[in-house]
Amino acid sequence: MDTLEINQKKFTKTFRIGSFDTDFNGRAKLTSICNYLQEIAGMHADALNWGIDKLMKQDLSWVLTRLKVKVLKYPKWTDEISVETWPTGIEGLFGNRDFKIFDRSGNTIILASSSWLIINIKTKRPARPHSIIENAKFENSEKVFETPLQKLITKVDGKPKIKVGVQYSDIDINQHVNNVKYIKWIIDSCPLERLKSESINELEINFLHEAKYNDQLYVYNNCNGDSSESHFEIRNDDDKIEHCRSTIKWK
């Protein structure tokens, strides 16, 4: 049974890992973990009166631009976990938010950090978050990583590993591809043997340009070697648009 705890600075949700959120090893998939993060970020924003519903009345919306997830230990099917999130202040146009996930014993098993923009839906231009967020409350908040999220530099092979067509189930409330779908495609482009023999220790991703229904996208990577770090790019080669770039560290 889900439980919630909300206050002005932190939001915590405790829930049980379902079979639909696990991989062939019975561990929670990284995409499922990212869905949890995205969901509770929205819930806390609602509780703080910064939610999507309120922003959309002003033709505004939150858009995730950067995300970093570090897995210390993967939860498994039937495990009970608690996900905690809190805003960490504003840097320029970015509103930042961090996360911790705990096991039933209170041990930290996952750390994550994210950066968001407030975008005008009609003009596609960013709005200043200071008009929405009371930054003074959060600017000295704890941060889970020592360094802020940065623009990634990636190097991938010259030929795409997979091609994906954007379908109905990939689209979110903002009418573009949901952020977690890019992470799914990135992981799907990795060799199955590597996914069976190794674990994703850390994933970092920059979301660069929205993709929409019926777009044809190509996933590039350099994941076939034995390096402990792999790079990824998702592009629309027809329109010469790069939609996201990512790095994965393996263990």
C-alpha positions as CSV (number, residue, x, y, z in Angstrom):
1,M,0.0,0.0,0.0
2,D,1.4,3.4,-0.9
3,T,2.0,5.9,1.8
4,L,2.8,9.6,1.4
5,E,4.4,12.2,3.6
6,I,4.5,15.8,2.4
7,N,5.9,19.0,3.8
8,Q,7.1,22.3,2.4
9,K,10.6,21.1,1.8
10,K,10.4,17.3,1.2
11,F,8.1,14.7,-0.2
12,T,8.3,11.0,0.6
13,K,6.5,8.1,-1.0
14,T,6.7,4.5,0.2
15,F,5.6,1.7,-2.1
16,R,6.2,-1.9,-3.1
17,I,8.0,-2.9,-6.3
18,G,5.6,-4.7,-8.7
19,S,6.4,-7.5,-11.1
20,F,5.6,-5.1,-14.0
21,D,8.5,-2.9,-12.9
22,T,11.2,-5.6,-12.9
23,D,13.6,-7.1,-15.4
24,F,14.5,-10.7,-16.2
25,N,16.6,-10.8,-13.0
26,G,13.6,-9.7,-10.8
27,R,15.3,-6.3,-10.1
28,A,13.6,-2.9,-10.7
29,K,14.4,-1.6,-14.1
30,L,16.2,1.7,-14.4
31,T,13.3,3.0,-16.5
32,S,10.9,2.1,-13.7
33,I,13.1,3.9,-11.2
34,C,13.1,7.0,-13.4
35,N,9.3,6.8,-13.7
36,Y,9.1,6.9,-9.9
37,L,11.4,10.0,-9.8
38,Q,9.3,11.8,-12.4
39,E,6.0,11.0,-10.7
40,I,7.0,12.2,-7.2
41,A,8.6,15.3,-8.6
42,G,5.2,16.2,-10.1
43,M,3.4,15.3,-6.9
44,H,5.7,17.5,-4.8
45,A,5.4,20.4,-7.3
46,D,1.6,20.1,-7.0
47,A,1.8,20.2,-3.2
48,L,4.0,23.3,-3.4
49,N,1.5,24.9,-5.8
50,W,3.9,24.7,-8.7
51,G,2.3,21.8,-10.5
52,I,1.6,21.2,-14.2
53,D,-2.1,21.9,-13.8
54,K,-1.5,25.4,-12.4
55,L,1.3,26.2,-14.9
56,M,-0.7,25.1,-17.9
57,K,-3.4,27.7,-17.0
58,Q,-0.6,30.2,-17.8
59,D,0.5,28.3,-20.9
60,L,3.6,27.1,-19.0
61,S,4.9,23.6,-18.2
62,W,7.9,21.9,-16.5
63,V,10.4,20.2,-18.9
64,L,13.1,17.9,-17.6
65,T,16.5,18.9,-19.2
66,R,19.1,17.0,-17.2
67,L,19.1,13.9,-15.0
68,K,21.7,11.8,-13.2
69,V,20.9,8.5,-11.4
70,K,23.4,6.5,-9.4
71,V,22.4,3.0,-8.2
72,L,24.1,1.7,-5.1
73,K,21.8,-1.3,-5.0
74,Y,18.8,-2.3,-7.1
75,P,15.6,-3.1,-5.3
76,K,13.8,-6.3,-6.3
77,W,10.3,-7.5,-6.9
78,T,8.1,-7.2,-3.7
79,D,10.7,-4.9,-2.0
80,E,9.3,-1.9,-0.1
81,I,11.2,1.3,-0.8
82,S,10.8,5.0,0.1
83,V,11.5,7.7,-2.4
84,E,12.3,11.2,-1.1
85,T,12.6,14.4,-3.1
86,W,13.2,18.0,-2.5
87,P,14.0,21.2,-4.5
88,T,17.6,22.4,-4.3
89,G,17.2,25.9,-5.6
90,I,17.6,27.8,-8.9
91,E,20.6,28.2,-11.1
92,G,20.0,30.6,-14.0
93,L,16.9,29.3,-15.7
94,F,17.1,25.9,-14.2
95,G,15.0,24.7,-11.2
96,N,16.9,21.8,-9.6
97,R,15.6,18.9,-7.6
98,D,17.3,15.9,-5.9
99,F,16.2,12.5,-4.8
100,K,17.1,9.6,-2.5
101,I,15.6,6.1,-2.5
102,F,15.8,4.0,0.7
103,D,15.2,0.3,1.4
104,R,13.0,-0.9,4.1
105,S,15.8,-0.7,6.6
106,G,16.5,2.9,5.8
107,N,19.6,2.3,3.8
108,T,20.2,4.6,0.8
109,I,20.2,2.6,-2.4
110,I,19.7,5.2,-5.1
111,L,20.7,8.8,-5.6
112,A,19.5,11.2,-8.3
113,S,19.6,14.8,-9.3
114,S,17.6,16.7,-11.9
115,S,17.4,20.1,-13.6
116,W,14.1,21.5,-15.1
117,L,13.0,24.4,-17.2
118,I,9.7,26.2,-17.2
119,I,8.7,26.5,-20.9
120,N,6.0,28.6,-22.5
121,I,4.0,26.0,-24.4
122,K,3.0,28.3,-27.2
123,T,6.4,30.0,-27.8
124,K,8.6,27.1,-26.6
125,R,10.8,29.7,-24.8
126,P,11.9,29.3,-21.2
127,A,10.4,31.4,-18.5
128,R,12.2,32.7,-15.4
129,P,11.5,30.2,-12.6
130,H,11.9,32.9,-9.9
131,S,8.3,34.1,-10.7
132,I,7.0,30.6,-9.7
133,I,9.5,29.3,-7.1
134,E,10.3,30.9,-3.7
135,N,14.0,30.2,-4.1
136,A,15.1,31.4,-0.7
137,K,13.5,28.4,0.9
138,F,15.6,25.9,-1.0
139,E,18.9,27.5,-2.1
140,N,20.9,26.0,0.8
141,S,19.3,22.5,0.6
142,E,21.4,19.3,0.7
143,K,22.6,18.1,-2.7
144,V,23.3,14.4,-3.3
145,F,26.2,15.0,-5.8
146,E,29.2,17.2,-5.2
147,T,29.2,18.8,-8.7
148,P,26.2,20.2,-10.6
149,L,24.8,18.5,-13.7
150,Q,26.7,19.6,-16.8
151,K,26.4,19.5,-20.6
152,L,27.6,16.1,-21.7
153,I,30.2,15.4,-24.3
154,T,29.7,12.1,-26.1
155,K,31.5,10.0,-28.7
156,V,29.5,7.3,-30.5
157,D,29.9,4.9,-33.4
158,G,29.1,6.2,-36.9
159,K,26.2,3.8,-37.5
160,P,22.9,3.7,-35.5
161,K,22.3,0.6,-33.4
162,I,18.4,0.8,-33.5
163,K,15.7,2.8,-35.2
164,V,12.5,3.7,-33.3
165,G,9.3,5.3,-34.5
166,V,7.5,7.5,-32.0
167,Q,4.1,6.0,-31.2
168,Y,1.0,7.0,-29.3
169,S,2.2,5.3,-26.0
170,D,5.5,7.4,-26.1
171,I,3.7,10.7,-25.9
172,D,3.1,12.6,-22.6
173,I,0.9,15.4,-21.4
174,N,3.1,18.0,-23.1
175,Q,2.4,16.3,-26.4
176,H,6.0,15.1,-26.9
177,V,8.0,12.0,-26.1
178,N,8.1,11.2,-22.4
179,N,11.6,11.5,-20.9
180,V,11.8,7.9,-19.7
181,K,11.1,6.6,-23.2
182,Y,14.5,8.0,-24.3
183,I,16.2,6.1,-21.5
184,K,14.3,2.9,-22.5
185,W,15.6,3.3,-26.1
186,I,19.1,3.9,-24.9
187,I,19.1,0.8,-22.8
188,D,17.4,-1.2,-25.5
189,S,20.3,-0.3,-27.9
190,C,22.8,-2.0,-25.6
191,P,23.9,-5.6,-26.4
192,L,21.8,-8.1,-24.5
193,E,24.8,-10.0,-23.3
194,R,26.1,-6.9,-21.5
195,L,22.7,-6.2,-19.9
196,K,22.7,-9.8,-18.6
197,S,26.3,-9.8,-17.3
198,E,26.6,-6.2,-16.0
199,S,24.6,-3.6,-14.2
200,I,24.0,0.1,-14.9
201,N,25.8,1.8,-12.0
202,E,25.2,5.4,-13.2
203,L,23.2,7.0,-15.9
204,E,23.4,10.7,-16.9
205,I,21.3,12.3,-19.7
206,N,20.8,15.7,-21.3
207,F,17.4,16.2,-23.0
208,L,18.1,18.6,-25.9
209,H,15.1,18.8,-28.3
210,E,11.5,17.4,-28.1
211,A,10.4,14.5,-30.4
212,K,6.8,14.1,-31.4
213,Y,4.4,11.5,-32.7
214,N,5.5,9.7,-35.9
215,D,9.1,11.0,-35.7
216,Q,11.7,8.4,-36.8
217,L,14.7,8.4,-34.4
218,Y,18.0,6.6,-34.5
219,V,20.0,5.5,-31.4
220,Y,23.8,5.7,-31.6
221,N,26.2,4.3,-29.0
222,N,29.7,2.9,-28.5
223,C,28.4,0.2,-26.2
224,N,30.0,-2.8,-28.0
225,G,33.4,-2.5,-26.3
226,D,34.5,-3.5,-22.8
227,S,34.8,0.1,-21.5
228,S,33.2,0.8,-18.2
229,E,31.6,3.9,-19.7
230,S,29.3,4.0,-22.7
231,H,28.0,7.0,-24.7
232,F,24.7,7.4,-26.4
233,E,22.9,9.9,-28.8
234,I,19.4,9.8,-30.1
235,R,18.9,11.7,-33.3
236,N,16.4,12.4,-36.1
237,D,18.7,12.0,-39.0
238,D,16.1,13.3,-41.5
239,D,15.8,16.6,-39.7
240,K,19.4,16.7,-38.5
241,I,18.2,17.1,-34.9
242,E,19.8,15.6,-31.8
243,H,17.2,14.9,-29.2
244,C,19.3,13.7,-26.3
245,R,22.8,12.5,-25.3
246,S,23.7,10.2,-22.4
247,T,26.4,8.3,-20.6
248,I,26.2,5.0,-18.7
249,K,28.7,3.7,-16.2
250,W,28.7,-0.1,-15.8
251,K,29.6,-2.4,-12.9
